[in-house]
Amino acid sequence: MQDRQRKIGISAKAYKCNVANEEEVKKTVEDVLKDYGKIDILVNNAAVIVWNRLHIHSSIWQRT
């Protein structure tokens, strides 16, 4: 992926962050700003893994 980015002249990086942890979110934002100076695009992609998908309580469904 990095070779491809260099070939077309872009820079991109993924950051792993637990969005339920406010301190981790703050640290991730600080890291991004340190690396790039600003945030141009933000993709919020979070998920909850539910093992028994056939019998799921509505409160768990709302978290996914």
PDB file as gemmi writes it, atoms N, CA and C in Angstrom:
CRYST1    1.000    1.000    1.000  90.00  90.00  90.00 P 1                      
ATOM      1  N   MET A   1       0.820  -1.183   0.000  1.00  0.00           N  
ATOM      2  CA  MET A   1       0.000   0.000   0.000  1.00  0.00           C  
ATOM      3  C   MET A   1       0.871   1.257   0.000  1.00  0.00           C  
ATOM      4  N   GLN A   2       1.920   1.268   0.800  1.00  0.00           N  
ATOM      5  CA  GLN A   2       2.778   2.448   0.862  1.00  0.00           C  
ATOM      6  C   GLN A   2       3.475   2.703  -0.465  1.00  0.00           C  
ATOM      7  N   ASP A   3       3.902   1.641  -1.156  1.00  0.00           N  
ATOM      8  CA  ASP A   3       4.516   1.811  -2.479  1.00  0.00           C  
ATOM      9  C   ASP A   3       3.531   2.455  -3.446  1.00  0.00           C  
ATOM     10  N   ARG A   4       2.304   2.006  -3.390  1.00  0.00           N  
ATOM     11  CA  ARG A   4       1.263   2.555  -4.264  1.00  0.00           C  
ATOM     12  C   ARG A   4       1.018   4.033  -3.962  1.00  0.00           C  
ATOM     13  N   GLN A   5       0.981   4.373  -2.686  1.00  0.00           N  
ATOM     14  CA  GLN A   5       0.780   5.770  -2.294  1.00  0.00           C  
ATOM     15  C   GLN A   5       1.904   6.645  -2.831  1.00  0.00           C  
ATOM     16  N   ARG A   6       3.137   6.179  -2.698  1.00  0.00           N  
ATOM     17  CA  ARG A   6       4.282   6.958  -3.190  1.00  0.00           C  
ATOM     18  C   ARG A   6       4.199   7.161  -4.696  1.00  0.00           C  
ATOM     19  N   LYS A   7       3.794   6.127  -5.428  1.00  0.00           N  
ATOM     20  CA  LYS A   7       3.720   6.215  -6.893  1.00  0.00           C  
ATOM     21  C   LYS A   7       2.754   7.296  -7.350  1.00  0.00           C  
ATOM     22  N   ILE A   8       1.637   7.441  -6.642  1.00  0.00           N  
ATOM     23  CA  ILE A   8       0.649   8.442  -7.078  1.00  0.00           C  
ATOM     24  C   ILE A   8       0.737   9.734  -6.265  1.00  0.00           C  
ATOM     25  N   GLY A   9       1.711   9.804  -5.364  1.00  0.00           N  
ATOM     26  CA  GLY A   9       1.975  11.054  -4.658  1.00  0.00           C  
ATOM     27  C   GLY A   9       1.006  11.420  -3.557  1.00  0.00           C  
ATOM     28  N   ILE A  10       0.466  10.423  -2.874  1.00  0.00           N  
ATOM     29  CA  ILE A  10      -0.430  10.726  -1.755  1.00  0.00           C  
ATOM     30  C   ILE A  10       0.132  10.144  -0.465  1.00  0.00           C  
ATOM     31  N   SER A  11      -0.432  10.594   0.625  1.00  0.00           N  
ATOM     32  CA  SER A  11      -0.058  10.076   1.933  1.00  0.00           C  
ATOM     33  C   SER A  11      -1.338   9.738   2.684  1.00  0.00           C  
ATOM     34  N   ALA A  12      -1.417   8.531   3.197  1.00  0.00           N  
ATOM     35  CA  ALA A  12      -2.585   8.112   3.967  1.00  0.00           C  
ATOM     36  C   ALA A  12      -2.122   7.167   5.059  1.00  0.00           C  
ATOM     37  N   LYS A  13      -2.869   7.155   6.144  1.00  0.00           N  
ATOM     38  CA  LYS A  13      -2.514   6.303   7.266  1.00  0.00           C  
ATOM     39  C   LYS A  13      -3.784   5.934   8.012  1.00  0.00           C  
ATOM     40  N   ALA A  14      -3.840   4.719   8.522  1.00  0.00           N  
ATOM     41  CA  ALA A  14      -4.974   4.284   9.341  1.00  0.00           C  
ATOM     42  C   ALA A  14      -4.575   4.380  10.808  1.00  0.00           C  
ATOM     43  N   TYR A  15      -5.507   4.767  11.632  1.00  0.00           N  
ATOM     44  CA  TYR A  15      -5.294   4.857  13.073  1.00  0.00           C  
ATOM     45  C   TYR A  15      -6.333   3.991  13.768  1.00  0.00           C  
ATOM     46  N   LYS A  16      -5.889   3.139  14.665  1.00  0.00           N  
ATOM     47  CA  LYS A  16      -6.800   2.295  15.440  1.00  0.00           C  
ATOM     48  C   LYS A  16      -7.132   3.015  16.738  1.00  0.00           C  
ATOM     49  N   CYS A  17      -8.430   3.090  17.057  1.00  0.00           N  
ATOM     50  CA  CYS A  17      -8.845   3.836  18.240  1.00  0.00           C  
ATOM     51  C   CYS A  17     -10.157   3.265  18.768  1.00  0.00           C  
ATOM     52  N   ASN A  18     -10.237   3.063  20.070  1.00  0.00           N  
ATOM     53  CA  ASN A  18     -11.478   2.653  20.714  1.00  0.00           C  
ATOM     54  C   ASN A  18     -12.300   3.916  20.964  1.00  0.00           C  
ATOM     55  N   VAL A  19     -13.331   4.132  20.165  1.00  0.00           N  
ATOM     56  CA  VAL A  19     -14.113   5.368  20.263  1.00  0.00           C  
ATOM     57  C   VAL A  19     -14.941   5.446  21.543  1.00  0.00           C  
ATOM     58  N   ALA A  20     -15.039   4.355  22.286  1.00  0.00           N  
ATOM     59  CA  ALA A  20     -15.735   4.373  23.570  1.00  0.00           C  
ATOM     60  C   ALA A  20     -14.831   4.898  24.686  1.00  0.00           C  
ATOM     61  N   ASN A  21     -13.554   5.082  24.390  1.00  0.00           N  
ATOM     62  CA  ASN A  21     -12.576   5.555  25.372  1.00  0.00           C  
ATOM     63  C   ASN A  21     -12.173   6.984  25.006  1.00  0.00           C  
ATOM     64  N   GLU A  22     -12.680   7.955  25.754  1.00  0.00           N  
ATOM     65  CA  GLU A  22     -12.458   9.367  25.418  1.00  0.00           C  
ATOM     66  C   GLU A  22     -10.972   9.737  25.387  1.00  0.00           C  
ATOM     67  N   GLU A  23     -10.200   9.211  26.320  1.00  0.00           N  
ATOM     68  CA  GLU A  23      -8.762   9.511  26.344  1.00  0.00           C  
ATOM     69  C   GLU A  23      -8.061   8.966  25.105  1.00  0.00           C  
ATOM     70  N   GLU A  24      -8.472   7.782  24.663  1.00  0.00           N  
ATOM     71  CA  GLU A  24      -7.877   7.201  23.459  1.00  0.00           C  
ATOM     72  C   GLU A  24      -8.237   8.023  22.222  1.00  0.00           C  
ATOM     73  N   VAL A  25      -9.454   8.534  22.186  1.00  0.00           N  
ATOM     74  CA  VAL A  25      -9.870   9.394  21.071  1.00  0.00           C  
ATOM     75  C   VAL A  25      -9.020  10.662  21.046  1.00  0.00           C  
ATOM     76  N   LYS A  26      -8.851  11.288  22.198  1.00  0.00           N  
ATOM     77  CA  LYS A  26      -8.033  12.509  22.274  1.00  0.00           C  
ATOM     78  C   LYS A  26      -6.603  12.239  21.824  1.00  0.00           C  
ATOM     79  N   LYS A  27      -6.036  11.121  22.264  1.00  0.00           N  
ATOM     80  CA  LYS A  27      -4.665  10.764  21.892  1.00  0.00           C  
ATOM     81  C   LYS A  27      -4.561  10.525  20.390  1.00  0.00           C  
ATOM     82  N   THR A  28      -5.542   9.866  19.809  1.00  0.00           N  
ATOM     83  CA  THR A  28      -5.522   9.600  18.374  1.00  0.00           C  
ATOM     84  C   THR A  28      -5.599  10.897  17.584  1.00  0.00           C  
ATOM     85  N   VAL A  29      -6.456  11.816  18.003  1.00  0.00           N  
ATOM     86  CA  VAL A  29      -6.551  13.119  17.333  1.00  0.00           C  
ATOM     87  C   VAL A  29      -5.214  13.843  17.425  1.00  0.00           C  
ATOM     88  N   GLU A  30      -4.598  13.820  18.593  1.00  0.00           N  
ATOM     89  CA  GLU A  30      -3.276  14.444  18.749  1.00  0.00           C  
ATOM     90  C   GLU A  30      -2.260  13.819  17.799  1.00  0.00           C  
ATOM     91  N   ASP A  31      -2.277  12.489  17.680  1.00  0.00           N  
ATOM     92  CA  ASP A  31      -1.345  11.795  16.779  1.00  0.00           C  
ATOM     93  C   ASP A  31      -1.559  12.204  15.324  1.00  0.00           C  
ATOM     94  N   VAL A  32      -2.829  12.278  14.915  1.00  0.00           N  
ATOM     95  CA  VAL A  32      -3.138  12.672  13.532  1.00  0.00           C  
ATOM     96  C   VAL A  32      -2.658  14.097  13.275  1.00  0.00           C  
ATOM     97  N   LEU A  33      -2.945  15.000  14.188  1.00  0.00           N  
ATOM     98  CA  LEU A  33      -2.532  16.393  14.014  1.00  0.00           C  
ATOM     99  C   LEU A  33      -1.014  16.521  14.006  1.00  0.00           C  
ATOM    100  N   LYS A  34      -0.336  15.710  14.802  1.00  0.00           N  
ATOM    101  CA  LYS A  34       1.130  15.716  14.810  1.00  0.00           C  
ATOM    102  C   LYS A  34       1.667  15.219  13.461  1.00  0.00           C  
ATOM    103  N   ASP A  35       1.033  14.182  12.897  1.00  0.00           N  
ATOM    104  CA  ASP A  35       1.494  13.601  11.633  1.00  0.00           C  
ATOM    105  C   ASP A  35       1.147  14.455  10.416  1.00  0.00           C  
ATOM    106  N   TYR A  36      -0.049  15.078  10.415  1.00  0.00           N  
ATOM    107  CA  TYR A  36      -0.542  15.751   9.211  1.00  0.00           C  
ATOM    108  C   TYR A  36      -0.877  17.227   9.384  1.00  0.00           C  
ATOM    109  N   GLY A  37      -1.003  17.707  10.611  1.00  0.00           N  
ATOM    110  CA  GLY A  37      -1.310  19.113  10.829  1.00  0.00           C  
ATOM    111  C   GLY A  37      -2.788  19.449  10.811  1.00  0.00           C  
ATOM    112  N   LYS A  38      -3.589  18.638  10.138  1.00  0.00           N  
ATOM    113  CA  LYS A  38      -5.039  18.844  10.081  1.00  0.00           C  
ATOM    114  C   LYS A  38      -5.695  17.536   9.657  1.00  0.00           C  
ATOM    115  N   ILE A  39      -7.020  17.494   9.772  1.00  0.00           N  
ATOM    116  CA  ILE A  39      -7.786  16.323   9.343  1.00  0.00           C  
ATOM    117  C   ILE A  39      -8.611  16.734   8.133  1.00  0.00           C  
ATOM    118  N   ASP A  40      -8.336  16.110   6.980  1.00  0.00           N  
ATOM    119  CA  ASP A  40      -9.091  16.394   5.758  1.00  0.00           C  
ATOM    120  C   ASP A  40     -10.300  15.471   5.624  1.00  0.00           C  
ATOM    121  N   ILE A  41     -10.096  14.194   5.913  1.00  0.00           N  
ATOM    122  CA  ILE A  41     -11.164  13.203   5.776  1.00  0.00           C  
ATOM    123  C   ILE A  41     -11.148  12.319   7.012  1.00  0.00           C  
ATOM    124  N   LEU A  42     -12.321  12.057   7.563  1.00  0.00           N  
ATOM    125  CA  LEU A  42     -12.443  11.183   8.721  1.00  0.00           C  
ATOM    126  C   LEU A  42     -13.484  10.126   8.408  1.00  0.00           C  
ATOM    127  N   VAL A  43     -13.096   8.869   8.510  1.00  0.00           N  
ATOM    128  CA  VAL A  43     -14.026   7.761   8.302  1.00  0.00           C  
ATOM    129  C   VAL A  43     -14.294   7.134   9.663  1.00  0.00           C  
ATOM    130  N   ASN A  44     -15.501   7.296  10.155  1.00  0.00           N  
ATOM    131  CA  ASN A  44     -15.895   6.658  11.411  1.00  0.00           C  
ATOM    132  C   ASN A  44     -16.364   5.250  11.084  1.00  0.00           C  
ATOM    133  N   ASN A  45     -15.576   4.282  11.464  1.00  0.00           N  
ATOM    134  CA  ASN A  45     -15.900   2.898  11.169  1.00  0.00           C  
ATOM    135  C   ASN A  45     -15.738   2.102  12.453  1.00  0.00           C  
ATOM    136  N   ALA A  46     -16.851   1.802  13.088  1.00  0.00           N  
ATOM    137  CA  ALA A  46     -16.813   1.051  14.341  1.00  0.00           C  
ATOM    138  C   ALA A  46     -17.804  -0.101  14.256  1.00  0.00           C  
ATOM    139  N   ALA A  47     -17.527  -1.147  15.000  1.00  0.00           N  
ATOM    140  CA  ALA A  47     -18.412  -2.310  14.964  1.00  0.00           C  
ATOM    141  C   ALA A  47     -18.393  -3.019  16.309  1.00  0.00           C  
ATOM    142  N   VAL A  48     -19.441  -3.759  16.545  1.00  0.00           N  
ATOM    143  CA  VAL A  48     -19.535  -4.630  17.711  1.00  0.00           C  
ATOM    144  C   VAL A  48     -19.750  -6.033  17.186  1.00  0.00           C  
ATOM    145  N   ILE A  49     -18.948  -6.962  17.649  1.00  0.00           N  
ATOM    146  CA  ILE A  49     -19.084  -8.346  17.191  1.00  0.00           C  
ATOM    147  C   ILE A  49     -20.105  -9.053  18.070  1.00  0.00           C  
ATOM    148  N   VAL A  50     -21.118  -9.616  17.443  1.00  0.00           N  
ATOM    149  CA  VAL A  50     -22.152 -10.368  18.144  1.00  0.00           C  
ATOM    150  C   VAL A  50     -22.097 -11.792  17.617  1.00  0.00           C  
ATOM    151  N   TRP A  51     -21.843 -12.732  18.499  1.00  0.00           N  
ATOM    152  CA  TRP A  51     -21.639 -14.113  18.063  1.00  0.00           C  
ATOM    153  C   TRP A  51     -22.938 -14.825  17.723  1.00  0.00           C  
ATOM    154  N   ASN A  52     -24.020 -14.590  18.443  1.00  0.00           N  
ATOM    155  CA  ASN A  52     -25.278 -15.283  18.172  1.00  0.00           C  
ATOM    156  C   ASN A  52     -26.220 -14.325  17.451  1.00  0.00           C  
ATOM    157  N   ARG A  53     -26.085 -14.232  16.157  1.00  0.00           N  
ATOM    158  CA  ARG A  53     -26.839 -13.245  15.369  1.00  0.00           C  
ATOM    159  C   ARG A  53     -28.323 -13.574  15.229  1.00  0.00           C  
ATOM    160  N   LEU A  54     -28.695 -14.826  15.436  1.00  0.00           N  
ATOM    161  CA  LEU A  54     -30.098 -15.189  15.274  1.00  0.00           C  
ATOM    162  C   LEU A  54     -30.946 -14.756  16.463  1.00  0.00           C  
ATOM    163  N   HIS A  55     -30.347 -14.669  17.629  1.00  0.00           N  
ATOM    164  CA  HIS A  55     -31.067 -14.280  18.841  1.00  0.00           C  
ATOM    165  C   HIS A  55     -30.344 -13.091  19.463  1.00  0.00           C  
ATOM    166  N   ILE A  56     -30.705 -11.921  19.003  1.00  0.00           N  
ATOM    167  CA  ILE A  56     -30.015 -10.718  19.461  1.00  0.00           C  
ATOM    168  C   ILE A  56     -31.017  -9.768  20.116  1.00  0.00           C  
ATOM    169  N   HIS A  57     -30.672  -9.269  21.281  1.00  0.00           N  
ATOM    170  CA  HIS A  57     -31.530  -8.320  21.993  1.00  0.00           C  
ATOM    171  C   HIS A  57     -31.456  -6.963  21.291  1.00  0.00           C  
ATOM    172  N   SER A  58     -32.542  -6.224  21.316  1.00  0.00           N  
ATOM    173  CA  SER A  58     -32.591  -4.942  20.603  1.00  0.00           C  
ATOM    174  C   SER A  58     -31.541  -3.949  21.112  1.00  0.00           C  
ATOM    175  N   SER A  59     -31.187  -4.009  22.396  1.00  0.00           N  
ATOM    176  CA  SER A  59     -30.170  -3.089  22.916  1.00  0.00           C  
ATOM    177  C   SER A  59     -28.806  -3.366  22.292  1.00  0.00           C  
ATOM    178  N   ILE A  60     -28.509  -4.623  22.038  1.00  0.00           N  
ATOM    179  CA  ILE A  60     -27.254  -4.977  21.365  1.00  0.00           C  
ATOM    180  C   ILE A  60     -27.321  -4.557  19.904  1.00  0.00           C  
ATOM    181  N   TRP A  61     -28.461  -4.749  19.275  1.00  0.00           N  
ATOM    182  CA  TRP A  61     -28.628  -4.353  17.873  1.00  0.00           C  
ATOM    183  C   TRP A  61     -28.342  -2.862  17.704  1.00  0.00           C  
ATOM    184  N   GLN A  62     -28.776  -2.045  18.646  1.00  0.00           N  
ATOM    185  CA  GLN A  62     -28.566  -0.602  18.564  1.00  0.00           C  
ATOM    186  C   GLN A  62     -27.093  -0.224  18.655  1.00  0.00           C  
ATOM    187  N   ARG A  63     -26.269  -1.063  19.292  1.00  0.00           N  
ATOM    188  CA  ARG A  63     -24.834  -0.783  19.421  1.00  0.00           C  
ATOM    189  C   ARG A  63     -24.077  -1.094  18.143  1.00  0.00           C  
ATOM    190  N   THR A  64     -24.646  -1.909  17.264  1.00  0.00           N  
ATOM    191  CA  THR A  64     -23.914  -2.325  16.061  1.00  0.00           C  
ATOM    192  C   THR A  64     -24.057  -1.342  14.939  1.00  0.00           C  
TER     193      THR A  64                                                      
END                                                                             
